[in-house]
Amino acid sequence: MLSFKQAIIPVITMVFLILLSVLFWEAPIQIALFFEIMIIISLALIWGYKWQEIEEMLFSSFRNIGNVILILFLLGMMIGLWIAVGTVPTVIFYGLQTISPQYFFILSFISTSLVSMAVGTAVGTASTIGLALISIAQTMGLSLPLAAGAIISGSYVGDRMSPVSSIAIITAHSSEANLMDMIYHMFKTAIIPYLLTALGFLFLGLSNFSSTTNIGDLELLSQMLNEHFQISFWLLLPPILIIVLAVLKVPTIINIALNILFSLLIGIYFTERGWSELLNIMFRGFSNRTGIDFIDNILARGGLTSMLELISLIIFAVLLGGLLEKMGVLNSLLKPFLHLIKKKMHLISVTIISGILAAGLGCNQFLGVFLPAKMLGKNYDQMNIERKVMARALGDSGLIFSPLIPWNVNALMMTAVLGVSTIEYFTFAFFPLLMPLSNLLTSYFEERK
């Protein structure tokens, strides 16, 4: 066990390098993590560790992420197919048909939450239907920060608890919890915040109603989608299928693999694309040019290769987490506070605070989940608390709070896609803001039973 003074050094250097990378170098966070790993290895050698021990620590957590990487590759292939065959354009098309200015914000929240549950990615939801919605809000003359808050609130519903969400899968594996048990447990803390968020956006929509809406713009966008993509209710079957199979507790890998095969068959039947083109889209993503920049920007995504950047981040984070865990860095930092944990509520509170801090220090969701899980897992076992409780606390803190931290990668991506700064949309992202409080209150009443 390292001393507190020793343990604080890697934390300070990590914060320094990540801030340099994000704010000044304009380099991917992977580079900062690489240099941080080099620094910790150097410190370990100075502190007396042998290289064989360091190598074992580096790769100690790799056995737990093989299936996660496979799922991420499958998700990339599936999303590319969904765009190519017309599933995502169909979702956007039908969404446009139901939009009315006074109900725009609540419909944006509900529609993005449904899409995010189907596709399992906040960034994917925001960059497809979210981008369309923010553009529509602009043409309607509605508040863009409020629209961004609604879109982000809905997008992170699925990011947190969709059966096909990569970060939800990572949360379950990091916490050593069953994925479906974790998702069911997460619903308990999500119901009230979801309803309060919906009511909040309904009230704000009615009170901010504007009659300056240009219906023609909505009709033009719908017409462009209809001209360049096959639009059909049948194309909604892939996301419906993946939700049904998830409810039936079909293993996630089998679920997504079956959906890929089903989407391929739909692509052959509903589109003029051949097997070769669809298979290449599975690998490289959808990048066909319609000649309309707006539509091209919305739908150019997916493919196996689109997951490589995320997987590289996961690999570096796992290497870093293995070092921090096995060297006792994180335990040394928490040790002065662990003696204060006497009850279940104390441990859950520490988990939530640690998750948010880790998401802020690590600048991404993965470290916000992975590091606290490795730090506190043994405490849950010692107090005979199920790991799904820890997974839920992490989902309601580091995972869901990431888009509200201005220097976090998730917040930067949301700003890049929606064109609204974190500071502007922060107060309107009701769902992420309510989740930590909901978890604490729910856990309190569960403990009192």
Legacy VTK file of the C-alpha trace (Angstrom):
# vtk DataFile Version 3.0
C-alpha trace
ASCII
DATASET POLYDATA
POINTS 449 float
0.000 0.000 0.000
1.381 3.372 -1.058
1.237 6.403 1.177
-1.295 9.121 0.449
1.502 11.443 -0.740
2.754 8.827 -3.185
-0.741 8.009 -4.424
-1.633 11.639 -5.110
1.245 12.045 -7.606
-0.317 9.907 -10.407
-3.648 11.690 -9.892
-2.074 15.132 -10.233
-0.107 14.132 -13.336
-3.205 12.523 -14.899
-5.314 15.650 -14.376
-2.504 17.818 -15.724
-1.963 15.703 -18.856
-5.674 15.333 -19.630
-6.297 19.059 -19.279
-3.283 19.759 -21.496
-4.553 17.274 -24.070
-8.133 18.528 -24.143
-7.615 22.281 -23.714
-4.218 23.055 -25.263
-2.766 20.219 -27.337
-6.107 19.498 -29.051
-4.983 15.867 -29.102
-7.102 12.760 -28.423
-7.353 11.781 -24.779
-5.672 8.474 -25.654
-2.366 10.345 -26.017
-2.690 11.812 -22.526
-3.447 8.356 -21.115
-0.414 6.920 -22.922
1.940 9.462 -21.341
0.260 8.951 -17.960
0.915 5.207 -18.212
4.566 5.929 -18.984
4.802 8.203 -15.921
3.222 5.617 -13.601
5.515 2.879 -14.916
8.496 5.143 -14.196
7.200 5.851 -10.681
6.632 2.139 -10.089
10.224 1.353 -11.048
11.461 4.120 -8.719
9.288 2.767 -5.892
10.849 -0.699 -6.234
8.458 -2.649 -8.467
10.040 -5.135 -10.876
9.166 -5.020 -14.575
7.496 -8.450 -14.430
5.188 -7.179 -11.669
4.391 -4.025 -13.642
3.596 -6.068 -16.754
1.227 -8.280 -14.768
-0.519 -5.192 -13.339
-0.873 -3.621 -16.787
-2.773 -6.581 -18.222
-4.573 -7.700 -15.053
-7.994 -6.443 -16.199
-7.880 -7.527 -19.839
-9.636 -10.828 -19.257
-12.851 -8.922 -18.488
-13.138 -6.823 -21.647
-12.936 -9.353 -24.516
-16.705 -9.690 -24.870
-17.139 -5.918 -24.479
-14.867 -5.290 -27.470
-16.772 -7.882 -29.524
-20.084 -6.224 -28.654
-18.727 -2.806 -29.667
-17.657 -4.144 -33.066
-21.105 -5.725 -33.555
-22.797 -2.441 -32.592
-20.752 -0.514 -35.158
-21.744 -2.922 -37.906
-25.397 -2.841 -36.877
-25.640 0.969 -36.802
-24.113 1.224 -40.281
-26.695 -1.226 -41.582
-29.573 0.572 -39.873
-28.662 3.753 -41.724
-28.076 2.040 -45.066
-31.336 0.095 -45.099
-33.372 3.132 -43.994
-34.145 2.359 -40.344
-32.560 5.539 -38.933
-33.962 7.789 -41.740
-37.398 6.265 -41.069
-37.150 7.100 -37.369
-36.233 10.697 -38.249
-38.987 10.925 -40.889
-41.773 9.763 -38.578
-40.436 11.982 -35.815
-40.813 15.020 -38.049
-44.417 14.129 -38.789
-45.367 14.409 -35.107
-43.581 17.652 -34.187
-45.553 20.690 -33.075
-43.860 23.826 -31.640
-45.571 23.837 -28.241
-44.838 20.135 -27.775
-41.400 20.209 -29.403
-39.352 19.897 -26.196
-41.296 17.017 -24.654
-41.445 15.196 -28.001
-37.697 15.720 -28.445
-37.056 14.240 -25.011
-39.354 11.257 -25.536
-38.271 10.515 -29.124
-34.551 10.709 -28.347
-35.033 8.536 -25.270
-36.762 5.881 -27.400
-34.128 6.028 -30.122
-31.297 5.885 -27.573
-32.890 2.831 -25.961
-32.992 1.198 -29.394
-29.465 2.078 -30.558
-27.793 2.275 -27.149
-25.631 5.324 -27.784
-26.103 8.944 -26.745
-23.646 10.252 -29.314
-25.319 8.232 -32.078
-28.749 9.489 -31.050
-27.626 13.110 -30.810
-25.771 12.989 -34.114
-28.780 11.590 -36.000
-32.228 12.529 -34.729
-30.702 15.013 -32.260
-29.007 16.958 -35.050
-32.270 17.026 -36.993
-34.181 18.240 -33.941
-31.741 21.027 -33.073
-31.917 22.226 -36.686
-35.709 22.185 -36.579
-35.654 24.114 -33.287
-33.507 26.741 -34.978
-35.943 27.109 -37.894
-38.834 27.343 -35.429
-37.128 30.111 -33.457
-37.126 28.045 -30.261
-34.534 28.190 -27.473
-31.481 26.181 -28.570
-30.131 25.611 -25.009
-33.539 24.272 -23.993
-33.717 22.085 -27.104
-30.193 20.795 -26.440
-31.158 20.024 -22.839
-34.140 17.978 -24.035
-32.070 16.106 -26.627
-29.244 15.338 -24.203
-31.666 14.277 -21.469
-33.306 11.797 -23.847
-30.087 10.624 -25.473
-28.563 9.579 -22.156
-31.598 7.546 -21.081
-30.485 4.754 -23.423
-26.808 5.380 -22.846
-27.425 4.532 -19.200
-29.682 1.476 -19.445
-30.176 0.204 -22.999
-29.317 -3.500 -23.386
-27.153 -2.573 -26.393
-25.428 0.435 -24.817
-21.653 -0.014 -24.844
-21.153 2.042 -21.683
-23.989 0.191 -19.899
-22.286 -3.088 -20.817
-18.975 -1.729 -19.560
-20.650 -0.600 -16.324
-22.064 -4.083 -15.732
-18.731 -5.778 -16.454
-16.694 -3.307 -14.397
-19.071 -3.850 -11.466
-19.206 -7.619 -12.057
-23.001 -7.383 -12.214
-25.436 -9.135 -14.541
-26.386 -6.731 -17.332
-30.149 -7.364 -17.302
-30.314 -7.338 -13.484
-28.484 -4.002 -13.512
-30.865 -2.523 -16.111
-33.933 -3.674 -14.165
-32.434 -2.149 -11.005
-31.748 1.107 -12.873
-35.404 1.484 -13.840
-36.261 2.030 -10.180
-34.262 5.252 -9.972
-35.159 6.418 -13.502
-38.975 6.447 -13.381
-39.539 9.588 -11.276
-36.742 11.665 -12.933
-38.091 10.651 -16.360
-41.621 11.784 -15.498
-40.422 15.020 -13.868
-38.233 15.747 -16.897
-41.126 15.142 -19.288
-43.423 17.400 -17.259
-40.738 20.084 -17.112
-40.293 20.123 -20.889
-44.062 20.074 -21.423
-44.494 23.118 -19.187
-41.579 24.990 -20.788
-42.849 24.143 -24.260
-46.324 25.469 -23.554
-44.991 28.610 -21.868
-42.460 29.310 -24.654
-44.815 28.607 -27.551
-44.002 30.597 -30.679
-46.137 31.005 -33.765
-43.134 31.678 -36.010
-42.844 28.044 -37.086
-42.165 27.469 -40.771
-44.044 24.264 -41.518
-42.626 24.320 -45.018
-39.119 23.622 -43.708
-40.341 20.494 -41.941
-42.129 19.313 -45.063
-39.032 19.980 -47.184
-36.782 17.949 -44.870
-39.301 15.086 -44.853
-39.472 15.246 -48.640
-35.662 15.085 -48.959
-35.480 12.056 -46.672
-38.269 10.374 -48.637
-36.482 11.012 -51.924
-33.109 9.609 -50.895
-34.086 6.760 -48.552
-36.657 4.027 -48.361
-39.189 5.087 -45.716
-41.421 2.381 -44.326
-42.903 1.297 -41.029
-41.367 -2.130 -41.655
-37.923 -0.582 -41.332
-38.647 0.033 -37.649
-38.588 -3.729 -37.067
-34.801 -3.989 -36.350
-34.883 -1.739 -33.242
-38.153 -3.326 -32.160
-36.594 -6.767 -32.543
-33.529 -5.896 -30.492
-35.692 -4.589 -27.633
-37.970 -7.660 -27.730
-35.009 -10.052 -27.656
-33.472 -8.084 -24.804
-36.705 -8.351 -22.828
-36.629 -12.109 -23.505
-33.092 -12.063 -22.007
-31.367 -13.256 -25.156
-27.598 -12.767 -24.591
-26.432 -9.421 -25.931
-23.913 -10.825 -28.434
-26.495 -13.210 -29.919
-29.125 -10.431 -29.913
-26.991 -8.023 -31.935
-25.690 -10.751 -34.265
-29.256 -11.815 -35.089
-30.210 -8.179 -35.663
-27.319 -7.753 -38.109
-28.519 -10.768 -40.110
-32.121 -9.496 -40.003
-31.033 -6.012 -41.115
-29.046 -7.522 -43.990
-32.146 -9.355 -45.215
-34.210 -6.169 -44.935
-31.518 -4.298 -46.865
-31.668 -6.778 -49.725
-35.477 -6.695 -49.799
-36.153 -2.966 -49.289
-33.157 -1.362 -51.014
-31.240 -1.759 -54.244
-27.980 -2.328 -52.403
-26.208 -5.621 -53.032
-24.524 -7.930 -50.567
-21.092 -6.507 -51.351
-22.157 -2.911 -50.665
-23.955 -3.802 -47.438
-20.994 -5.826 -46.184
-18.647 -2.907 -46.889
-21.030 -0.585 -45.006
-20.847 -2.987 -42.057
-17.083 -2.514 -42.042
-16.591 1.145 -43.030
-19.968 2.673 -42.125
-22.490 4.536 -44.257
-20.966 7.354 -46.289
-23.076 7.630 -49.435
-23.397 11.205 -50.685
-26.923 12.415 -51.442
-25.726 15.862 -52.515
-27.528 17.430 -49.557
-24.969 18.336 -46.881
-27.522 18.444 -44.085
-28.647 14.844 -44.641
-25.093 13.634 -45.342
-23.837 15.090 -42.057
-26.644 13.409 -40.127
-26.263 9.927 -41.558
-22.528 9.465 -42.264
-21.618 7.099 -39.419
-21.527 3.493 -38.211
-19.359 0.582 -39.257
-16.883 -1.649 -37.455
-14.087 0.875 -37.936
-16.097 3.591 -36.154
-15.535 1.719 -32.880
-11.745 1.623 -33.116
-11.278 4.993 -31.397
-13.516 4.018 -28.480
-11.819 0.631 -28.180
-8.376 2.260 -28.157
-9.585 4.492 -25.318
-10.882 1.462 -23.440
-7.565 -0.355 -23.866
-5.515 2.570 -22.542
-7.979 3.134 -19.688
-7.870 -0.554 -18.733
-4.061 -0.465 -18.740
-4.139 2.634 -16.547
-6.823 1.223 -14.276
-4.884 -2.005 -13.817
-1.822 -0.076 -12.694
-3.770 2.188 -10.346
-5.665 -0.728 -8.832
-2.802 -3.179 -8.325
-0.394 -0.530 -7.009
-3.033 0.497 -4.484
-3.091 4.110 -5.676
-6.857 4.423 -5.546
-7.183 2.579 -2.252
-4.529 4.826 -0.725
-6.482 7.892 -1.800
-9.726 6.546 -0.369
-8.251 5.066 2.801
-8.545 8.284 4.880
-12.282 8.293 4.099
-13.160 4.589 4.154
-13.351 4.447 7.941
-16.327 6.796 7.701
-18.320 4.191 5.737
-20.503 2.455 8.301
-23.775 1.999 6.427
-25.023 1.120 2.973
-25.972 4.752 2.342
-22.456 5.907 3.161
-20.973 3.520 0.600
-23.478 4.487 -2.103
-22.819 8.175 -1.445
-19.063 7.645 -1.766
-19.661 5.682 -4.990
-21.715 8.510 -6.523
-19.191 11.183 -5.523
-16.297 9.025 -6.766
-18.069 8.413 -10.070
-18.606 12.105 -10.744
-15.050 12.978 -9.689
-13.579 10.214 -11.841
-15.645 11.376 -14.838
-14.281 14.873 -14.260
-10.675 13.824 -13.692
-10.685 11.219 -16.451
-12.668 13.362 -18.918
-14.762 10.429 -20.146
-17.520 8.058 -19.109
-15.403 4.929 -19.079
-12.992 6.103 -16.385
-15.994 7.506 -14.474
-17.325 3.959 -14.255
-14.245 1.739 -14.361
-12.073 3.396 -11.721
-14.700 3.679 -8.912
-15.818 0.098 -9.635
-12.282 -1.146 -9.098
-11.835 1.048 -6.018
-15.003 0.116 -4.157
-15.966 -3.364 -5.327
-14.461 -5.101 -2.300
-16.325 -2.774 0.064
-19.637 -3.910 -1.416
-18.622 -7.553 -0.966
-17.547 -6.959 2.634
-20.916 -5.343 3.446
-22.817 -8.092 1.560
-24.330 -5.583 -0.861
-25.132 -6.868 -4.343
-22.910 -5.598 -7.140
-25.955 -4.394 -9.109
-26.390 -1.713 -6.412
-22.902 -0.417 -7.170
-23.549 -0.616 -10.913
-26.700 1.467 -10.508
-24.865 4.073 -8.425
-22.178 4.339 -11.109
-24.828 4.618 -13.827
-26.489 7.421 -11.893
-23.241 9.344 -11.378
-20.127 9.030 -13.546
-22.026 7.647 -16.534
-25.029 9.979 -16.651
-23.236 13.102 -15.384
-20.466 13.079 -18.020
-22.230 15.366 -20.557
-22.569 18.029 -17.839
-18.804 18.341 -17.226
-17.549 20.917 -19.772
-14.133 19.283 -20.336
-15.487 15.739 -20.466
-15.289 14.097 -23.901
-19.063 13.473 -23.861
-19.812 17.148 -23.254
-17.379 18.188 -25.987
-19.046 15.822 -28.462
-22.514 17.095 -27.549
-21.354 20.679 -28.081
-19.772 19.758 -31.420
-22.928 18.026 -32.659
-25.572 20.414 -31.321
-23.644 23.688 -31.466
-24.645 24.630 -27.900
-22.047 24.964 -25.117
-22.225 22.900 -21.931
-22.679 26.018 -19.814
-25.718 26.999 -21.900
-27.551 23.648 -21.790
-26.412 22.589 -18.274
-29.475 23.862 -16.383
-31.872 22.313 -18.936
-30.395 18.785 -18.891
-32.969 17.774 -16.293
-32.627 13.987 -16.488
-28.843 13.782 -15.836
-29.135 16.413 -13.097
-31.874 14.498 -11.269
-30.323 11.014 -11.401
-27.738 11.281 -8.551
-30.382 12.713 -6.211
-32.906 10.062 -7.269
-30.402 7.306 -6.515
-29.688 8.662 -3.041
-33.389 8.995 -2.200
-34.288 5.572 -3.619
-31.393 3.914 -1.784
-32.421 5.647 1.442
-35.999 4.336 1.266
-34.796 0.854 0.237
-32.550 0.745 3.300
-35.426 1.824 5.564
-37.622 -1.095 4.451
LINES 1 450
449 0 1 2 3 4 5 6 7 8 9 10 11 12 13 14 15 16 17 18 19 20 21 22 23 24 25 26 27 28 29 30 31 32 33 34 35 36 37 38 39 40 41 42 43 44 45 46 47 48 49 50 51 52 53 54 55 56 57 58 59 60 61 62 63 64 65 66 67 68 69 70 71 72 73 74 75 76 77 78 79 80 81 82 83 84 85 86 87 88 89 90 91 92 93 94 95 96 97 98 99 100 101 102 103 104 105 106 107 108 109 110 111 112 113 114 115 116 117 118 119 120 121 122 123 124 125 126 127 128 129 130 131 132 133 134 135 136 137 138 139 140 141 142 143 144 145 146 147 148 149 150 151 152 153 154 155 156 157 158 159 160 161 162 163 164 165 166 167 168 169 170 171 172 173 174 175 176 177 178 179 180 181 182 183 184 185 186 187 188 189 190 191 192 193 194 195 196 197 198 199 200 201 202 203 204 205 206 207 208 209 210 211 212 213 214 215 216 217 218 219 220 221 222 223 224 225 226 227 228 229 230 231 232 233 234 235 236 237 238 239 240 241 242 243 244 245 246 247 248 249 250 251 252 253 254 255 256 257 258 259 260 261 262 263 264 265 266 267 268 269 270 271 272 273 274 275 276 277 278 279 280 281 282 283 284 285 286 287 288 289 290 291 292 293 294 295 296 297 298 299 300 301 302 303 304 305 306 307 308 309 310 311 312 313 314 315 316 317 318 319 320 321 322 323 324 325 326 327 328 329 330 331 332 333 334 335 336 337 338 339 340 341 342 343 344 345 346 347 348 349 350 351 352 353 354 355 356 357 358 359 360 361 362 363 364 365 366 367 368 369 370 371 372 373 374 375 376 377 378 379 380 381 382 383 384 385 386 387 388 389 390 391 392 393 394 395 396 397 398 399 400 401 402 403 404 405 406 407 408 409 410 411 412 413 414 415 416 417 418 419 420 421 422 423 424 425 426 427 428 429 430 431 432 433 434 435 436 437 438 439 440 441 442 443 444 445 446 447 448
